Every structure is written in structure tokens, then in C-alpha cells.
Amino acid sequence: MDETHLYNLTFIGAGNVATHLSQALSQHHCCIRQVFSRTEESARELAGRLHAAFTTRLDEIDAGSDLYIVSIKDSALNEVLPALTRRNPDALFVHTAGSVPMSIWNGLARRHGVIYPMQTFSKQRDVDFTTTPFFIEANSEEDTRLLMQLAQRLSEKVYEASSEQRKYLHISAVFACNFANHMYAVCHHLLSEHGLPFESMLPLIEETTRKIHYLTPEEAQTGPARRNDCNIMEDHLHMLESEPELAEIYRNISRNIRAYAEKTKKSNP
């Protein structure tokens, strides 16, 4: 089967991932025939950008596409997938979720897989797909190759990964992205409470990120917990007495940093 068989696509979903991925594929000579979303405004807006049709009804999903890419909330998959796969039993169906196994398609679609772009997506921000890692899985070698070729139109970093591996990619990304960003939100809160600008932290954040291009995260770690500076840490905890949840986060993360530092010391005597 030639790669051109994936030229005609339907997107199920119109959220952050679907918006960026559909537009990128459209720019790389894929025909997006239709967008489905339960929310008419979202479906209409994305379809307008793609010059595609749209629908809010499962029974009106296009039956002539070669590939259906599902980018919706994990909790909605069990409701949507059975009706979707009945529309075109010969097509290839994939989802984009990091934590959902490929086996969710079992008994529903003869040809199925996963195309997982490991990136943080917000509609307000452009995404550079050329450096975004894509992780591919399919239930046949032929469809694995097709999905690899499709992803390679967008990215220089395309890999195969099993459902089990992808679960660990996803939980690791939660730590590296979602939790890290929450720390920025805490930082913003503390600074705002005391009349200080968050932008003053940006050079520090940027340098921290740059360092791990050249050092392991353990080597790049600094701060009072890494130095085991108990006096400073006690002072910080005292400052957080009025916000016990933040104090608990501070205490637990500091303890974990110490544990990693001790482990690194033992492995590199």
C-alpha cells in the first residue's frame, strides 16, 4: 500500500492536539475531509481553518476517509469509538493519547494504532513539529510503516513504542511538563503576593532548561535541598506556614531531591 492512501483524513476532536496536528498535516499535503466535535463552535472553527466539512453527530461522520485520528478526552473514547469504527470498517483508526493502550481498538477496528506526539499543546501557541517526538504503534507492520511515514512528514524524531512504553512516556511527561509548569504557577503566586514580577524568573527558568541539554538533571540540580542546607529549608518552611499545602510540597520535593543526591553520591564515589 502506498503512503498516498493516507491522504484523506477525518479528525475526531477539535481541541488542542487536534487543532495543531490537523493544521500541520494539512500543510503537508494531507486532505482533511471533516472535523467532528460535540461542540459546534469548535468543530466549525477548526473546519474553517482546514477548508473541511464538520459535524457534531457521530452518524454523520465521513465514511470515505482513509485514516481517522481521534483526539478527544480519554473518558469519551468508549462512547465514541464503537459508533466511529462502524462508519468505515476498512479504514485505519488511531488515537493520540499517551496513556490509553492500543488494545482499546480491539474488537472495534480491524486496522488500528496510535500516533502520539509528545508535546504540550495550547491553541494560542504555535508548535514546532520538526523537533516534536512522535511515538507510533499499530497492529500490523504495514500500518506501522504508514504511520511512521505520515509522522515523518512533520517530525525528524519518529519512534516505535509499545503501549506499555508509552504509559511511561506519559507519566514522565507529566513530571517534566505538567508538574514543572505547576511549580511556575506557585512561583507566580508567591511573587505576586509580594509585589514582584514573574518575568524576573524567566532567565533562571531558561538557563535551567538549557543546562539539561548538556548535563543530566541530577548533575544540574542546585539549591538548598541539594546542598542539604537545613537552616535555609527550615526558614522557607516557616515562610510557608500560612499555606500548609505549599509547605507540604516543599518538604516532600526537598526530601526527594536529597534522596536523589545521596543515590548519585553512592553510585559515583
N, C-alpha and C positions, 0 to 999 in steps of 0.2 A: 504493500500500500504506500502510495506517495504522500509526502507531507502536505501537499495541497488539499488532501481530504479533510484537513482541519481548518480550512479557510472559513467555513461558515459556523459561527458560534452563537449560542444564546447564553446570556448571563442571568443567573438566578440570584437576585440580590442587587441592591444599589447603594450599599454602604461604602465605608472607606476602602476596603480591599477591592471590591467590585469596581468602584469608580476608577481607581488608579490602574488596575490591571486591564480592564476593558479598554481604556483610552490608550494605554501603551500598546496593546495588541492591535488596536485599530490603526495606530500609526505605523505598525509593521505589517501592513497589508493583509490583515485578517478582517473578514467581513462579520461585524456584529449584527446579526439579523434582528435580535429582540432583547429587551430587558424586562425581567419580571421582578416586581416588588409588591408587597402588600400595601405599601404606601404610595398612592398615586403620584403625589408631588415628586417623590424621589425617583420613581420609575420614569416619569415624564422628563424630568431634568436631565438624568443621565442619558436616556434615549435621544434626547435632543442634541446632546454633545456628540453622540455617536452616529447621528443620522439613521437611527434604528427605530423599529416599532417598539411599543411597550404594552404590557398588560398587568393587571392586578389579579387575574384569575388563573388558577392552575389549569383549568380545562381549555384555556386559550393560548397556552404556551406553544410556541412554534414547533411543528412536528418535522421540519425539514433540515434542521441543523446537524452538523457532523459531530460537534462537541458541545456539551452543556457544562458550564463551570458554575458551581454552586458556592456562593459566598454569602451565607446567612448565619444568624446566630446558631450555635450548636444545638440549643434547645428546640429549634424549629425544624431540624433535619428530619426527624422521624415522621413529622406531619407532611412535609413537602416531598420527600424522595419517592414514596410509592406512586403518587399521582404523576410526578415528573417523569419517571422512567417509563411509564406506560405510553407516554406521548410518542416515543421513537425508540423501540426496543433494540434497534441495530446501531444506535449512536454510542459514542464514548461519553461516559459521565464521570466527572471528577469533582471533588470538593477541595477547598483551600485551607482547611482547618489544621492547626498544628497538633491538637490533642485528640482528634477523632480518628479512630483506626479506619483503614481501608475496608475492613470487614463490614462496615455499616451498609455497604452496597450489596452484600451477599443476599442472593435470592431476589434481588430487585433489578440488577443490570448485568447483562452478560459481559459487557466491556466496561471496566471501571478503574478508577485510580485516584491519585491525589497529586495536586500541584501546589506546593506550599512555599510561598515567598516569605522568607523570614526577615521581616522588616516592620517598623512601626508606621502605621498609615493614619494620616489625618487629611480630610478633604481640602483643608486650607494650605497644605504644604505639598509642593512637587516632590516626586520620588525619583532618584537616580537608579533606574533598574539595572544599569550596566554593572553595578557593584553589589546588587542585592542577591544574596544566595537563594537559589531555588532548590527545593528537595522534591524528588519525583518518586512515585510508586505507582505501579499498575499491575493488573492481574495477568498480563501476558507480555512477553518480550517485545512483540510488535508494538503494542500500545505504550510500553515504556519508552521505546525508541521515538515514537511520535511525540510524546510529551516532552522528552528531552530536547528534541529538535525545536519544538514550539518555544520552550523556555529559553533556549539558546538564541532565539531571535532578540530577546530582551537583555539577557544577562551573560556575563563571562564566567559566572560561577554557578554551574548547574550540577547537581549531585543526585545519585540514587540514595534513598533512605527508607528503611522499613518503618512500619507503624510504631514498633517499639522504640526505634531510634528517634523517631520524630517526637514522641512524647517527651524524651529527654531534651531535645532541642527546644521544645516549647517551654518546659519548666525552667530551663536555663535562661531563655529569653525573658521570662517573667522577672527573674532576678536581675538580669543585666539591663533591662529596659523599664518595665513597669515599676519595679521596686526602686530602681535608681531615680526614675522621674518623680516618684512619691517623695523621695528624700529632697529633691529640688523644691517640691511643694512645701515641705516642712521648713526648709531653709527660707523660702519666700515668706512664709507666715512669721517666722521668728524675726526676720529683718523688718518686715512691715510693722510689726508690733512695736518696734523700737526706732521707727523713723529712718530706716536705712534702705538704700536701693538694692533690689535683687541683681541689677546689672553689674554691681561691683563683684559678684561671684563668677561672672562669665569667664574671665581669664583663667581663674582657678579650675573651673569645670573643664574648659577646653584643654588646658595643659594636662590635667588628669587623664583625659581621653587620649591625648597624643602619646602620653608615656606608655600606654599599654600596647602601642604599635611596636614598641622596641623592648619592653620589659614584660615579664609575666606579672599578672595582677599582684601576686604575693611579693614580688620584688619591688613593685611600685607603691606598695602600701606605706603610708606615713601616718602621723597623728599620735595622740596621747595613748590610745589603746595599743598601737604597735610598739610604742616605747615603754609601755606599762607605767605611764606617768599617773600614779594613783591620785595624787593631790589635785591635778587638773580635772580628772574624771569625777572626783567627788564634788569639786566646785561646780562642774557642769550639771551634775545631778541635782545639786542644791538649787541651781537656777531654774530647773525644770519642775520643782516641787508643785507648782500650781497647775502643771499639765502632766499628770501621772502617766498617761498613755505614751507621751513622748519620752518620759523618763524610762519607761519600761523598754521602749525601742532602743534608746541609747544604751541602756545597761546590757541588753541581750546582744546587740551587734558588737559592742565593745568586747564582751566576753568571747564572742565568736572570732573576732579579729585576733585576740590574744591566743586562742586555741590554734588558729592557723599559723601564727608566728612561731609558737612552740613546735608545731609539727614540722615547719620548714627548718627550724634550727636543728631538730633531731635528724632530719634527712640530709642536712648539709653541715656536718660537724666541723 
